[in-house]
């Protein structure tokens, strides 16, 4: 099991205790493009193709954003594995 798989499994087991930096590294590792906030906003947007999600910077990140991130990453991983 790779480090990324372990991080995803840990997030699935406990979505209430995830740092924004962890989500950022996972999104960037899977090829998502990050749009950082400007002008004092706290919303980070990640997109890859037709998949897009927004994460609000909180400590820790709200679990609904973590669950959505896991769903999107799982979809992208599945599509990348197909021939």
KAJO-V131084 format. One record per pair of residues at least 24 apart in sequence whose ideal C-beta (glycine too) atoms are under 8 Angstrom apart, sorted by the first residue. I is the first residue (numbers start at 0). GAP is how many residues later the second one is. Records with the same first field share a line. If there is no record, write none. Layout:
I: GAP, GAP
//
This chain:
3: 25
7: 62, 65
10: 55, 58, 59
11: 58
14: 48, 51, 52, 55
15: 44, 47, 50
16: 43
17: 42, 43, 45, 48
18: 40, 41, 42
19: 24, 35, 37, 38, 39, 41
22: 32, 38, 42, 43, 46
25: 43, 47
26: 42, 46
29: 43, 46, 47, 50
30: 45
31: 44
47: 28
50: 24, 25
//
